[in-house]
Amino acid sequence: MNFTDIPDDSEESEQTLRARAAAASRSTWVSVAVNIVLSALQISIGFISGSQGLVADGVHSLSDLFSDFVVLFAGRHASKDADADHPYGHQRFETAASLVLGGVLLAVGVGMLWSAMHKLAAPESIQEVQIIALYVAGGALLAKELLFRYMLSAAKRVKSSMLVANAWHARSDAASSLVVGLGIIGNLAGHPILDPIAALIVGFMVARMGWSFGYDALHDLMDRAVDEKEVEAIRLTLSETPGVKRVHDVHTRKMGDMIVVDAHIEVDATLTVEAGHDIAVDARQRVMQRHRVLNLMTHVDPWRQPDRDHPGGIASPP
């Protein structure tokens, strides 16, 4: 039995990491520019027009600025090469960033809920909203929806969960702007209480999304496995490697958007150690070329020809 773990010097892998970092930086800077303009416009016009919903939406856009800079920081560090302290690389900076994003969204959402409930408890303090608030809410809705579509496209192209999280953050903004717009319309139609109700709904949406992102990131940091479909695909690639008789005990854990895999492969017991090692190296290369695998450790077990007592073949215990 031997363990094979050959460092990957693949140029394709390095290009993938560079592409992910570049896409993260480009799309996030676009988001920064959009959110600077929107947050300033929404908060200022919200106060001027008397719309609590628009102010809440502006605070939501302002929180995006913080999350955007978290993404930029994480993207820069996640693309660093492995070192002595981080032999598997720095990809989990992305997972940590998703956890921080979730916490920010949750905190912002709870703050919105508190503010809206305080306003609803004193309905006499609700102001009549000016029509300019509706124009700003409509413009914000359009800008955020376009930003979401752009960011999600970039995230899917490089398969980055951190960028997907940030894209859906932008979509939550678009949804909140829609709710705020409806609340402003209700206020203008003579139902002023609808504006803080809109702010309340936005707060709930933001808090719920923050909880979801944070919960998923926390489980990934606890070495959650990838889904069974992806595990089966990796197992199939190993099984199809010439010289591999059987595959068992395939275990995965997420490392940012990449996967670290441990697997037992069985090879002919009559082969030399060198021959078994070569098969393991070939299996590793195949998996890393076909799947988003950062590293694969193979445990080589001897396999013997099936006989009457062992019709399925037998491998020595590890």
Backbone bond lengths (Angstrom), bond angles and torsions (degrees), N, CA, C in turn:
res aa  C-N    CA-C-N  psi(-1)  N-CA   C-N-CA  omega(-1)  CA-C   N-CA-C  phi
1 M - - - 1.475 - - 1.521 109.51 -
2 N 1.318 118.06 139.07 1.447 120.83 176.82 1.512 110.33 -149.37
3 F 1.327 116.23 155.72 1.448 120.98 177.83 1.520 108.62 -103.90
4 T 1.315 115.74 133.94 1.455 120.68 179.58 1.514 108.53 -117.34
5 D 1.306 116.76 122.99 1.452 120.90 179.79 1.519 108.17 -146.92
6 I 1.316 116.72 84.97 1.453 121.86 -176.12 1.521 109.35 -93.29
7 P 1.331 120.77 126.66 1.458 122.25 179.66 1.524 111.64 -57.09
8 D 1.296 115.61 142.09 1.463 120.97 -177.87 1.520 109.79 -91.32
9 D 1.352 117.14 121.02 1.455 121.87 177.66 1.516 110.49 -108.85
10 S 1.325 115.89 21.67 1.455 121.20 -173.92 1.521 112.00 -62.22
11 E 1.340 115.21 126.75 1.462 120.46 177.27 1.522 110.40 -66.36
12 E 1.336 116.26 -33.69 1.466 120.68 -179.99 1.516 110.46 -63.29
13 S 1.357 117.50 -40.58 1.461 121.19 179.28 1.517 111.01 -64.00
14 E 1.336 117.39 -42.76 1.454 121.60 179.20 1.530 110.62 -64.26
15 Q 1.336 116.59 -39.57 1.459 120.15 179.17 1.518 110.99 -64.73
16 T 1.341 116.62 -36.71 1.461 120.89 178.42 1.518 111.14 -63.17
17 L 1.337 116.13 -44.12 1.455 120.26 179.64 1.530 111.08 -65.07
18 R 1.330 115.95 -40.16 1.461 119.39 179.15 1.530 111.01 -66.58
19 A 1.339 115.62 -39.05 1.470 119.67 178.96 1.521 110.80 -64.68
20 R 1.333 117.08 -40.01 1.456 120.85 179.03 1.523 110.74 -64.30
21 A 1.336 116.28 -43.67 1.459 120.31 -179.86 1.525 111.11 -64.53
22 A 1.341 116.60 -41.10 1.468 120.89 -179.91 1.520 110.97 -65.67
23 A 1.345 116.30 -42.88 1.470 120.19 179.91 1.518 110.31 -65.36
24 A 1.325 116.93 -39.60 1.465 120.99 179.01 1.521 110.78 -62.25
25 S 1.324 115.64 -45.74 1.462 120.18 -178.68 1.527 111.40 -65.20
26 R 1.324 116.77 -46.56 1.465 121.21 -176.53 1.533 111.60 -63.57
27 S 1.331 116.73 -50.98 1.461 120.02 -176.67 1.527 111.60 -68.52
28 T 1.336 116.44 -33.58 1.460 119.13 -178.56 1.521 111.54 -72.29
29 W 1.339 118.19 -36.20 1.455 119.82 177.22 1.527 110.88 -66.97
30 V 1.323 116.47 -33.59 1.473 119.64 174.37 1.530 109.07 -62.48
31 S 1.336 115.82 -43.87 1.460 120.86 178.93 1.526 111.32 -62.56
32 V 1.333 117.08 -40.27 1.461 121.35 178.36 1.533 110.13 -58.48
33 A 1.328 116.43 -48.26 1.465 120.32 -178.37 1.525 111.52 -61.09
34 V 1.340 115.73 -45.34 1.473 119.69 -179.35 1.524 110.88 -63.69
35 N 1.334 117.37 -43.51 1.466 120.73 -175.62 1.528 113.01 -71.99
36 I 1.329 117.54 -29.88 1.462 119.59 175.33 1.528 109.77 -62.51
37 V 1.325 115.68 -47.16 1.469 120.60 -179.06 1.535 110.64 -65.20
38 L 1.338 116.04 -47.84 1.467 119.74 -175.74 1.524 112.67 -66.07
39 S 1.329 117.21 -45.81 1.466 119.30 -177.11 1.521 110.79 -62.57
40 A 1.333 117.03 -43.15 1.475 120.09 178.77 1.525 111.00 -62.53
41 L 1.328 116.44 -43.77 1.465 120.96 -177.87 1.529 111.48 -69.13
42 Q 1.342 116.67 -45.93 1.466 119.42 -176.46 1.524 112.54 -66.53
43 I 1.333 117.12 -44.48 1.459 119.43 -177.67 1.527 110.91 -67.13
44 S 1.334 116.82 -45.40 1.471 119.43 -178.75 1.533 111.57 -65.42
45 I 1.321 117.13 -47.46 1.468 120.16 179.56 1.531 110.60 -68.92
46 G 1.329 116.93 -32.56 1.461 120.06 177.99 1.519 111.61 -60.99
47 F 1.325 116.71 -44.19 1.471 120.27 177.93 1.520 111.58 -68.18
48 I 1.324 115.57 -42.03 1.468 119.81 -178.49 1.528 111.35 -65.21
49 S 1.347 116.06 -41.46 1.470 120.41 -175.50 1.525 112.90 -86.74
50 G 1.346 117.10 -11.69 1.464 120.52 -179.63 1.507 114.72 81.46
51 S 1.344 117.96 24.29 1.466 120.83 -178.45 1.530 110.90 -102.15
52 Q 1.326 115.76 109.77 1.465 120.12 177.19 1.521 110.47 -66.08
53 G 1.330 116.53 -36.97 1.461 120.63 179.85 1.515 111.55 -60.45
54 L 1.355 116.55 -41.82 1.459 120.46 -179.49 1.529 111.14 -68.94
55 V 1.324 116.74 -36.64 1.469 120.36 176.16 1.526 109.53 -64.10
56 A 1.335 116.97 -43.94 1.467 120.84 178.78 1.519 110.51 -61.11
57 D 1.326 116.08 -40.71 1.468 119.77 178.69 1.522 110.51 -65.99
58 G 1.335 117.15 -35.51 1.457 120.83 177.07 1.518 112.47 -67.30
59 V 1.328 116.93 -38.13 1.467 121.08 175.93 1.526 109.93 -64.88
60 H 1.325 115.94 -37.45 1.462 120.66 175.86 1.532 110.04 -61.22
61 S 1.320 117.19 -44.73 1.467 120.68 177.74 1.531 110.69 -63.63
62 L 1.337 116.39 -36.70 1.461 120.43 178.77 1.521 110.87 -65.05
63 S 1.340 116.35 -36.85 1.473 119.61 178.40 1.527 110.36 -65.46
64 D 1.327 115.85 -28.32 1.467 119.52 177.50 1.526 111.30 -63.05
65 L 1.332 116.45 -34.37 1.460 119.27 178.69 1.524 110.82 -59.97
66 F 1.329 115.21 -43.63 1.462 119.33 178.39 1.524 110.24 -63.04
67 S 1.334 116.37 -46.08 1.460 119.63 -178.25 1.523 111.32 -66.29
68 D 1.344 116.94 -33.00 1.466 119.98 177.44 1.525 111.13 -63.01
69 F 1.326 116.52 -41.80 1.456 119.39 -179.85 1.526 111.34 -70.75
70 V 1.342 116.81 -30.48 1.462 120.29 173.59 1.532 109.91 -63.43
71 V 1.336 116.55 -42.50 1.463 121.24 178.87 1.531 110.82 -63.64
72 L 1.336 116.69 -42.71 1.462 119.87 178.56 1.523 111.45 -62.15
73 F 1.328 115.94 -42.26 1.461 120.71 179.36 1.528 110.37 -63.90
74 A 1.338 116.06 -46.17 1.461 120.05 -178.68 1.519 111.45 -66.59
75 G 1.354 116.79 -41.48 1.452 119.80 -179.69 1.516 111.94 -61.68
76 R 1.326 116.38 -37.31 1.468 120.74 179.10 1.523 111.16 -65.93
77 H 1.330 116.56 -42.83 1.463 120.06 -177.36 1.529 112.32 -79.41
78 A 1.332 117.62 -32.58 1.466 120.47 -178.57 1.520 112.05 -65.64
79 S 1.336 117.10 -24.99 1.462 120.46 -177.77 1.530 112.74 -86.13
80 K 1.319 117.28 -0.49 1.462 119.95 179.37 1.527 110.62 -68.31
81 D 1.318 115.79 149.72 1.462 120.51 177.73 1.529 110.63 -70.78
82 A 1.333 115.19 161.25 1.465 120.50 175.86 1.530 109.12 -63.49
83 D 1.338 115.73 150.03 1.452 120.68 176.54 1.527 109.21 -139.57
84 A 1.314 117.32 -173.64 1.462 121.14 -176.03 1.526 111.88 -63.12
85 D 1.328 116.94 -35.54 1.463 120.27 -179.86 1.525 112.71 -83.33
86 H 1.335 117.02 -21.71 1.472 121.87 -178.78 1.526 108.90 -132.03
87 P 1.333 117.55 73.17 1.471 120.84 -174.98 1.523 113.85 -63.40
88 Y 1.328 118.19 -20.79 1.459 121.09 178.35 1.532 112.02 -97.55
89 G 1.326 116.88 8.69 1.451 119.95 -179.90 1.525 112.07 92.24
90 H 1.329 116.10 -169.93 1.465 122.04 -173.86 1.525 112.67 -118.61
91 Q 1.324 117.00 22.88 1.468 120.36 -174.78 1.524 113.60 -61.02
92 R 1.325 117.11 -24.65 1.466 118.35 -177.12 1.524 112.66 -73.76
93 F 1.321 116.92 -4.93 1.458 117.82 169.75 1.525 109.41 -58.83
94 E 1.341 116.80 -34.74 1.469 120.44 179.05 1.530 110.57 -64.51
95 T 1.334 117.11 -42.73 1.456 120.56 179.30 1.518 110.68 -65.11
96 A 1.334 115.91 -42.16 1.460 119.79 177.66 1.523 110.93 -62.10
97 A 1.344 116.24 -38.46 1.462 120.26 178.00 1.525 111.04 -63.74
98 S 1.323 116.62 -40.38 1.467 120.36 177.72 1.528 110.81 -63.13
99 L 1.346 116.49 -36.09 1.467 120.72 177.52 1.529 110.35 -65.51
100 V 1.350 116.42 -42.94 1.462 120.79 178.35 1.533 110.52 -64.67
101 L 1.339 116.21 -42.03 1.469 120.01 177.51 1.519 111.02 -58.43
102 G 1.328 115.35 -43.20 1.457 119.67 178.90 1.514 111.42 -61.71
103 G 1.340 116.59 -42.41 1.460 120.67 179.26 1.522 111.98 -64.20
104 V 1.340 116.20 -40.49 1.468 120.08 178.74 1.523 110.76 -63.73
105 L 1.322 116.24 -46.76 1.463 120.22 179.39 1.530 111.58 -60.97
106 L 1.332 116.21 -42.06 1.464 120.01 -179.58 1.521 110.74 -63.31
107 A 1.352 116.52 -44.36 1.463 120.41 -179.15 1.529 111.30 -65.04
108 V 1.331 116.37 -43.16 1.462 120.34 179.46 1.526 110.54 -63.76
109 G 1.341 116.31 -42.21 1.459 120.43 179.97 1.515 112.72 -62.79
110 V 1.331 116.76 -43.15 1.466 120.78 178.73 1.531 110.27 -63.74
111 G 1.350 116.44 -39.95 1.462 119.63 177.69 1.521 111.93 -62.50
112 M 1.324 116.67 -40.15 1.462 120.82 177.66 1.526 111.42 -64.04
113 L 1.320 115.96 -42.21 1.467 120.44 179.17 1.525 110.85 -61.21
114 W 1.329 116.44 -44.57 1.458 121.26 -179.56 1.529 111.07 -61.54
115 S 1.326 116.15 -46.02 1.463 120.75 -178.90 1.530 111.76 -64.09
116 A 1.337 116.06 -42.82 1.469 120.13 -179.24 1.522 111.69 -66.68
117 M 1.337 116.50 -41.29 1.466 119.48 -179.95 1.532 110.73 -66.86
118 H 1.328 116.52 -35.61 1.470 119.97 176.74 1.529 109.89 -62.60
119 K 1.315 117.43 -41.43 1.465 121.52 179.15 1.537 111.33 -67.77
120 L 1.332 116.32 -40.41 1.472 120.24 179.83 1.528 111.65 -67.16
121 A 1.336 116.14 -26.91 1.465 119.50 178.56 1.530 111.53 -72.93
122 A 1.332 116.46 -17.62 1.469 120.76 178.60 1.527 108.56 -130.19
123 P 1.343 117.90 71.73 1.472 121.60 -174.71 1.527 114.08 -60.41
124 E 1.339 116.42 -23.20 1.466 118.59 -179.97 1.531 111.81 -68.04
125 S 1.344 116.77 -17.44 1.467 119.78 -178.81 1.532 112.53 -86.97
126 I 1.346 116.81 -4.53 1.469 120.23 -178.06 1.527 110.30 -74.33
127 Q 1.336 115.27 127.81 1.458 120.26 -178.47 1.528 111.97 -88.74
128 E 1.332 113.93 160.49 1.465 118.39 171.91 1.526 108.27 -82.01
129 V 1.318 116.10 130.56 1.458 121.87 -174.12 1.525 110.38 -84.35
130 Q 1.343 115.71 144.54 1.465 121.41 176.89 1.531 109.86 -87.38
131 I 1.321 116.86 154.41 1.464 123.61 -173.83 1.537 112.70 -62.18
132 I 1.335 117.89 -26.89 1.468 119.88 -178.52 1.529 111.74 -61.59
133 A 1.341 116.33 -27.54 1.471 120.46 179.03 1.521 110.71 -62.44
134 L 1.329 116.58 -36.52 1.459 120.62 -179.58 1.524 110.82 -67.58
135 Y 1.323 117.72 -39.80 1.467 120.90 178.64 1.530 110.89 -63.41
136 V 1.321 116.17 -42.52 1.466 120.44 179.94 1.530 110.47 -66.53
137 A 1.327 117.25 -41.70 1.463 120.80 179.11 1.528 110.42 -62.45
138 G 1.335 117.58 -41.21 1.464 120.90 178.39 1.512 112.22 -64.49
139 G 1.343 116.81 -43.27 1.458 120.50 177.77 1.516 112.06 -64.00
140 A 1.342 116.38 -38.79 1.464 120.86 178.73 1.524 110.97 -65.69
141 L 1.324 116.31 -39.61 1.461 120.61 178.18 1.523 111.13 -59.61
142 L 1.319 117.29 -46.99 1.456 121.53 -179.53 1.535 111.09 -64.34
143 A 1.330 116.65 -44.69 1.461 120.72 -178.16 1.531 111.15 -63.60
144 K 1.324 117.36 -42.10 1.461 121.33 -177.17 1.529 111.90 -71.27
145 E 1.314 116.88 -35.94 1.463 119.24 178.06 1.527 110.46 -67.15
146 L 1.314 117.14 -41.54 1.469 120.35 177.04 1.524 110.84 -65.30
147 L 1.328 117.37 -38.49 1.464 121.61 178.15 1.526 110.20 -64.22
148 F 1.325 116.80 -42.40 1.468 121.20 178.87 1.524 111.13 -59.15
149 R 1.318 116.59 -47.48 1.465 120.29 -177.52 1.531 111.25 -64.37
150 Y 1.318 116.32 -38.75 1.466 120.10 178.47 1.529 110.81 -66.26
151 M 1.332 117.26 -46.39 1.470 121.13 -176.76 1.525 111.68 -68.91
152 L 1.331 117.43 -38.54 1.460 120.03 -179.96 1.521 110.93 -66.68
153 S 1.329 116.70 -38.76 1.458 120.59 177.12 1.532 110.89 -60.97
154 A 1.336 116.38 -43.46 1.469 120.47 178.63 1.522 110.81 -65.84
155 A 1.317 117.18 -39.80 1.464 121.32 -178.63 1.527 111.66 -64.92
156 K 1.328 116.67 -42.87 1.466 120.21 180.00 1.518 111.73 -69.23
157 R 1.331 116.34 -32.48 1.458 119.83 -179.43 1.528 111.84 -64.03
158 V 1.325 116.96 -36.87 1.471 119.81 -179.26 1.524 111.98 -106.83
159 K 1.346 117.35 3.92 1.470 122.92 176.62 1.527 111.81 55.30
160 S 1.333 115.48 57.24 1.464 121.13 -179.58 1.522 110.15 -113.68
161 S 1.343 117.10 116.20 1.464 120.98 179.63 1.526 111.22 -67.75
162 M 1.343 116.30 -32.62 1.456 119.60 178.15 1.528 110.56 -63.29
163 L 1.336 117.36 -42.73 1.460 120.99 178.84 1.524 111.45 -69.97
164 V 1.332 116.49 -33.39 1.470 119.48 175.23 1.526 109.87 -62.64
165 A 1.348 115.94 -43.54 1.470 120.55 178.62 1.526 110.54 -60.10
166 N 1.320 116.48 -43.54 1.464 119.62 -179.48 1.529 111.37 -69.27
167 A 1.339 116.76 -33.96 1.466 119.97 177.45 1.527 110.79 -64.81
168 W 1.343 116.23 -44.57 1.468 119.15 179.73 1.522 111.10 -69.27
169 H 1.326 115.82 -25.14 1.463 118.90 171.14 1.525 109.23 -60.19
170 A 1.329 116.44 -43.12 1.462 120.64 177.45 1.525 111.24 -64.67
171 R 1.342 117.05 -38.01 1.477 120.41 177.61 1.526 110.56 -65.14
172 S 1.349 117.12 -37.33 1.464 119.12 177.65 1.518 109.86 -62.71
173 D 1.340 117.10 -33.75 1.460 121.06 175.72 1.526 110.95 -64.70
174 A 1.338 115.72 -41.51 1.463 119.25 179.67 1.525 110.41 -63.34
175 A 1.332 115.80 -42.78 1.468 119.72 178.99 1.525 110.54 -64.66
176 S 1.334 116.22 -40.34 1.462 119.10 -179.69 1.526 111.13 -66.66
177 S 1.335 117.03 -36.34 1.468 120.03 177.87 1.527 110.74 -65.23
178 L 1.333 116.67 -35.26 1.462 120.71 176.99 1.528 110.53 -63.84
179 V 1.339 115.75 -46.08 1.468 120.10 179.60 1.521 110.48 -62.96
180 V 1.336 115.56 -43.15 1.463 120.18 179.38 1.533 110.47 -61.67
181 G 1.332 116.18 -42.52 1.460 119.84 178.34 1.527 111.67 -59.14
182 L 1.330 116.61 -42.26 1.469 120.52 178.44 1.528 111.12 -65.23
183 G 1.344 115.40 -38.71 1.465 118.78 177.80 1.515 111.95 -64.62
184 I 1.326 117.06 -38.78 1.461 121.20 178.72 1.532 110.32 -66.48
185 I 1.334 116.07 -41.31 1.472 119.78 177.10 1.528 110.37 -59.49
186 G 1.344 115.57 -43.39 1.468 119.47 178.34 1.513 111.91 -62.27
187 N 1.333 115.92 -40.99 1.469 119.98 178.57 1.530 110.61 -62.62
188 L 1.326 115.74 -44.47 1.473 119.92 179.91 1.519 111.75 -65.84
189 A 1.347 116.21 -25.79 1.468 120.46 -179.63 1.531 112.24 -84.67
190 G 1.310 116.31 2.67 1.462 119.26 176.57 1.509 115.03 104.08
191 H 1.311 117.17 14.29 1.467 120.96 177.91 1.534 108.78 -123.63
192 P 1.322 118.15 76.77 1.471 122.45 -173.54 1.516 114.54 -59.72
193 I 1.315 118.16 -26.71 1.456 120.34 -177.23 1.531 112.28 -66.64
194 L 1.333 116.95 -17.33 1.464 119.95 -178.43 1.524 112.56 -69.06
195 D 1.332 118.16 -24.19 1.467 120.30 179.14 1.532 111.55 -66.65
196 P 1.349 120.43 -51.46 1.471 119.53 175.85 1.525 113.19 -67.25
197 I 1.330 116.90 -27.33 1.472 118.78 174.98 1.524 109.67 -64.81
198 A 1.332 116.21 -39.91 1.462 120.32 176.18 1.524 110.48 -61.50
199 A 1.338 116.72 -42.04 1.464 120.87 177.85 1.532 110.56 -62.69
200 L 1.330 116.87 -36.31 1.461 121.45 178.66 1.530 110.67 -65.11
201 I 1.330 116.35 -43.97 1.474 121.19 179.44 1.522 110.40 -63.87
202 V 1.319 116.78 -42.43 1.470 120.61 178.38 1.524 110.03 -60.65
203 G 1.313 117.26 -43.76 1.459 120.75 178.77 1.516 112.30 -59.83
204 F 1.323 116.76 -42.21 1.471 120.46 178.59 1.529 111.09 -63.96
205 M 1.330 116.46 -43.43 1.469 120.65 -179.94 1.531 111.15 -60.99
206 V 1.328 115.81 -44.22 1.460 120.52 -177.98 1.525 110.70 -66.54
207 A 1.337 116.71 -44.56 1.469 120.56 -179.26 1.525 111.13 -63.69
208 R 1.324 116.83 -40.27 1.465 120.70 -179.65 1.534 111.29 -64.61
209 M 1.333 116.85 -42.78 1.454 119.83 179.37 1.526 110.86 -67.09
210 G 1.334 116.91 -38.29 1.457 120.26 177.46 1.521 112.01 -61.56
211 W 1.313 116.97 -42.95 1.463 121.16 177.44 1.522 110.70 -60.98
212 S 1.320 116.77 -43.67 1.465 120.95 -178.14 1.528 111.58 -62.55
213 F 1.335 117.08 -47.53 1.460 120.63 -179.82 1.520 110.98 -64.08
214 G 1.320 116.83 -44.75 1.458 120.78 -178.87 1.516 112.08 -64.07
215 Y 1.319 116.70 -41.26 1.462 121.67 -179.62 1.524 111.28 -62.98
216 D 1.343 116.36 -45.52 1.471 120.27 179.32 1.524 111.61 -64.71
217 A 1.332 116.96 -42.59 1.467 120.28 -178.96 1.524 110.59 -65.38
218 L 1.314 117.52 -38.47 1.462 120.86 179.73 1.521 110.70 -62.23
219 H 1.321 117.49 -41.89 1.466 120.97 178.82 1.531 110.99 -67.09
220 D 1.336 117.30 -36.31 1.459 119.40 177.45 1.525 111.10 -65.24
221 L 1.324 117.16 -36.22 1.460 120.69 177.58 1.523 111.52 -68.94
222 M 1.322 116.69 -18.96 1.469 121.62 177.60 1.531 111.56 -94.30
223 D 1.352 115.88 23.47 1.467 122.43 175.95 1.522 113.11 64.30
224 R 1.323 117.07 44.13 1.459 120.19 175.63 1.528 109.87 -66.74
225 A 1.319 116.03 139.55 1.465 121.20 179.18 1.523 110.33 -75.00
226 V 1.321 116.21 159.48 1.460 120.37 173.93 1.526 108.18 -76.47
227 D 1.335 116.96 171.43 1.460 119.62 -176.47 1.530 111.06 -68.30
228 E 1.330 115.19 158.43 1.466 121.85 -173.06 1.526 112.71 -62.00
229 K 1.326 117.21 -31.34 1.459 120.14 178.98 1.527 111.20 -62.11
230 E 1.324 116.31 -42.24 1.464 120.19 179.49 1.524 111.14 -71.07
231 V 1.331 116.87 -35.87 1.470 120.77 176.77 1.528 109.92 -62.45
232 E 1.333 116.47 -42.30 1.463 120.59 -179.85 1.529 110.94 -65.10
233 A 1.327 116.53 -36.48 1.469 119.81 178.53 1.528 110.54 -64.87
234 I 1.320 117.19 -39.99 1.468 121.43 177.96 1.523 109.90 -67.00
235 R 1.332 115.92 -42.37 1.464 120.18 179.03 1.532 110.94 -61.40
236 L 1.333 116.74 -39.56 1.463 120.93 179.50 1.533 110.75 -64.80
237 T 1.330 117.17 -42.12 1.463 120.61 178.11 1.519 110.84 -60.77
238 L 1.323 116.84 -41.78 1.462 120.48 177.44 1.526 110.87 -63.90
239 S 1.322 117.21 -43.89 1.467 122.16 -177.24 1.523 111.94 -64.16
240 E 1.343 116.44 -31.75 1.464 120.46 -177.54 1.529 112.83 -82.57
241 T 1.321 117.52 -4.05 1.465 120.42 178.57 1.524 109.87 -69.96
242 P 1.329 118.58 128.11 1.473 120.76 178.69 1.532 111.23 -55.42
243 G 1.339 115.58 129.96 1.459 120.83 179.04 1.509 113.86 99.09
244 V 1.339 117.51 -16.96 1.463 120.42 179.06 1.523 108.84 -86.20
245 K 1.329 116.61 120.77 1.464 121.67 -178.28 1.529 111.75 -86.35
246 R 1.311 115.78 -45.99 1.462 120.26 179.92 1.528 108.98 -147.10
247 V 1.335 115.81 160.77 1.469 122.58 178.28 1.525 108.19 -131.78
248 H 1.299 116.57 136.40 1.465 119.36 176.09 1.526 110.05 -150.57
249 D 1.339 115.45 169.08 1.469 122.82 178.60 1.534 112.30 50.75
250 V 1.340 115.42 54.64 1.462 120.26 175.28 1.530 108.04 -87.27
251 H 1.321 116.48 115.64 1.469 122.08 -178.62 1.518 109.25 -119.65
252 T 1.323 116.29 137.92 1.462 121.25 -178.84 1.524 110.30 -126.40
253 R 1.317 115.51 155.92 1.459 122.10 171.27 1.514 108.06 -149.93
254 K 1.326 115.00 143.40 1.455 120.29 -175.89 1.521 110.53 -80.07
255 M 1.328 114.84 139.94 1.457 122.88 176.41 1.519 106.74 -130.18
256 G 1.344 115.91 84.77 1.460 119.86 -170.35 1.518 108.48 67.70
257 D 1.330 117.03 -124.74 1.458 120.69 176.76 1.521 112.24 -94.94
258 M 1.311 116.51 2.44 1.451 121.48 179.36 1.530 109.94 -103.74
259 I 1.340 116.00 176.71 1.458 121.28 -177.09 1.523 109.39 -130.30
260 V 1.321 116.25 139.01 1.462 122.25 171.06 1.521 106.95 -107.05
261 V 1.327 116.70 130.52 1.468 121.62 -172.85 1.527 110.89 -123.70
262 D 1.335 116.18 139.79 1.461 123.85 168.73 1.525 106.85 -119.85
263 A 1.329 117.33 134.32 1.465 119.95 -178.24 1.529 110.83 -149.14
264 H 1.320 115.98 147.99 1.460 122.82 172.80 1.529 108.18 -101.56
265 I 1.319 116.87 126.52 1.460 120.63 174.50 1.530 108.19 -118.31
266 E 1.323 115.84 144.62 1.461 121.18 179.39 1.526 109.47 -107.71
267 V 1.338 115.65 129.96 1.458 122.00 178.01 1.526 108.72 -124.52
268 D 1.319 115.87 162.51 1.467 121.54 -178.75 1.531 110.57 -52.57
269 A 1.334 115.70 125.94 1.460 121.21 -176.92 1.525 113.07 -64.92
270 T 1.337 117.50 -18.71 1.466 120.11 -178.58 1.527 112.87 -84.75
271 L 1.325 117.27 -5.86 1.462 120.06 -179.97 1.528 111.08 -74.38
272 T 1.313 116.24 157.89 1.459 120.78 175.70 1.526 108.79 -75.03
273 V 1.322 115.67 163.46 1.461 120.56 176.77 1.523 110.38 -58.60
274 E 1.332 116.64 -40.36 1.456 121.11 -179.52 1.526 111.32 -63.30
275 A 1.336 116.83 -42.00 1.465 120.39 179.76 1.533 111.08 -64.98
276 G 1.349 115.85 -41.77 1.465 119.76 177.74 1.517 111.53 -63.76
277 H 1.322 115.18 -39.03 1.459 120.77 177.42 1.523 111.25 -62.05
278 D 1.316 117.54 -42.63 1.465 121.75 -179.75 1.524 111.24 -63.26
279 I 1.328 116.42 -38.71 1.473 120.25 178.12 1.530 109.71 -64.67
280 A 1.331 116.33 -42.12 1.464 120.61 179.83 1.530 111.08 -63.58
281 V 1.339 117.01 -40.78 1.458 120.89 178.77 1.532 110.13 -64.02
282 D 1.334 116.97 -41.78 1.465 121.55 178.77 1.526 110.16 -62.69
283 A 1.340 116.55 -42.62 1.463 120.73 179.80 1.526 110.65 -62.58
284 R 1.309 116.12 -41.45 1.462 121.35 -180.00 1.531 111.21 -63.18
285 Q 1.320 115.93 -45.37 1.456 119.84 -179.50 1.517 111.79 -63.32
286 R 1.330 116.63 -40.37 1.463 120.17 179.28 1.528 111.65 -62.16
287 V 1.333 115.48 -43.67 1.469 119.89 -178.87 1.520 110.66 -64.93
288 M 1.330 116.63 -43.15 1.459 119.71 -176.45 1.525 112.82 -72.33
289 Q 1.327 116.74 -23.37 1.458 120.48 176.45 1.523 112.53 -79.46
290 R 1.343 116.44 -31.99 1.464 120.61 -173.95 1.520 114.38 -97.95
291 H 1.317 117.45 -18.28 1.460 120.66 -174.93 1.528 110.56 -130.27
292 R 1.328 116.50 164.23 1.473 121.14 -179.49 1.531 109.99 -81.40
293 V 1.312 114.86 54.81 1.464 121.60 -176.85 1.524 109.77 -98.61
294 L 1.321 116.03 125.78 1.453 122.00 179.51 1.527 111.05 -80.80
295 N 1.333 116.29 -37.99 1.454 120.11 -178.54 1.534 109.15 -156.57
296 L 1.327 115.87 144.83 1.467 121.72 178.43 1.522 109.06 -132.11
297 M 1.304 115.86 124.36 1.466 120.90 174.35 1.525 107.93 -105.86
298 T 1.320 116.70 122.96 1.465 121.27 -179.50 1.515 110.48 -107.85
299 H 1.305 115.38 133.61 1.463 122.74 173.92 1.534 106.43 -105.07
300 V 1.329 116.01 117.22 1.465 120.60 -175.27 1.525 110.03 -90.93
301 D 1.326 116.59 122.25 1.468 123.35 177.06 1.528 109.64 -111.79
302 P 1.339 118.11 145.36 1.474 120.68 177.17 1.526 111.52 -76.20
303 W 1.312 115.69 139.06 1.472 121.97 178.66 1.519 108.07 -118.82
304 R 1.344 116.46 134.60 1.465 120.66 -178.95 1.522 110.06 -114.59
305 Q 1.322 115.61 151.04 1.460 122.30 -179.57 1.518 110.97 -55.98
306 P 1.335 117.87 133.17 1.474 120.06 178.56 1.535 111.50 -57.65
307 D 1.319 115.66 144.00 1.456 120.53 175.27 1.521 108.08 -135.76
308 R 1.328 115.45 -171.03 1.468 120.01 -175.26 1.530 111.32 -61.66
309 D 1.327 117.00 -38.21 1.462 120.87 -177.99 1.523 112.97 -81.26
310 H 1.330 115.68 -23.97 1.467 120.32 -177.79 1.531 109.01 -132.91
311 P 1.322 117.80 74.69 1.468 121.37 -174.46 1.520 114.76 -61.62
312 G 1.324 117.97 -21.07 1.462 119.63 -179.17 1.499 113.06 -100.07
313 G 1.316 118.52 8.32 1.456 121.03 -174.02 1.506 109.38 83.45
314 I 1.296 118.88 166.86 1.463 120.64 -178.91 1.513 109.82 -145.43
315 A 1.298 114.84 140.60 1.455 120.83 174.61 1.513 109.13 -114.95
316 S 1.304 115.87 142.16 1.457 119.68 178.00 1.497 109.47 -64.34
317 P 1.350 117.48 146.06 1.465 119.06 -179.46 1.520 110.33 -63.04
318 P 1.342 118.37 145.63 1.477 121.19 -179.03 1.512 111.36 -67.04
